[in-house]
């Protein structure tokens, strides 16, 4: 089915129209939920303006055969280089490789062998997996973008997930934040049903609860773009110092992991934490996971 428009009564959204094959269908609803991604048609129909920023880098993604066992994920970060590998169902390996936006076709023109050579240079131990790339049909290009909107709600409608707040995948939060949106909205809807109240003011309870964490994660993702995607040797040096510190500092590592897991609503690092992460200041609580508060 494809969304085609909204139904309104007295200015309130009361349903939607869609096309299912050759048929036009009408669906009545107390609340319409727009969960249709960064380029949301529901958001457009609601006339909610969006600041859509497309990052200069995206990812060539590929689904390859696990020619050798891949017991855990791998992630390589270098000079304007990111290569990641994750075990996938059905003895497959999901590979993502950062490339310049708009360069997918030129990568294909250089040929599969050239891409395999690049990957093998990064991770020689996975050559057997990379050799299972036989056809460009195994690949696709995934653009990356950020969406900011002034509101996520309207009378009788809400936006969730990327439709409301897409963020760079460095935050590892796209699907997770959409699910948290859905859970938060699900907690509110019984009250809406009980009072027959579906106004934007009522639905904004959901947005008010969710926006602080989303805003923090979007800012964190943009910061990670600066450090992870960089070709600047000084920034890369600082980034690698942080990676090295996180290997040794359980407290800071826990803050990063708990943020990536979606368990924190505040930034993982304060100013002193940042100085400690770079290695400029010692952390007396480096082994203390219970040490509370950012510094």
Secondary structure, DSSP 4 states (H G I P E B T S, - for coil): -EEEEEEEETTEEEEEEEEETTEEEEEE-SSEEE-S-TT-HHHHHTT--EEEEE-SEEEEEEEEE-SS---S-EEEEETTEEEEEEEETTTEEEEEEEEETT-HHHHHHH-HHHHHHHHHHH-GGGHHHHTT---GGGEEEE--EEEEES-SEETTEEE-THHHH---GGG--HHHHHHHHHHHHHHHHHHHHHHT---HHHHHHHHHHHHHHHHHHHHHHHHHHHHHS---HHHHHHHHHHHHHHHH-HHHHHHHHHHHTT--SS-S--HHHHHHHHTSS--TTTT-TT--S--
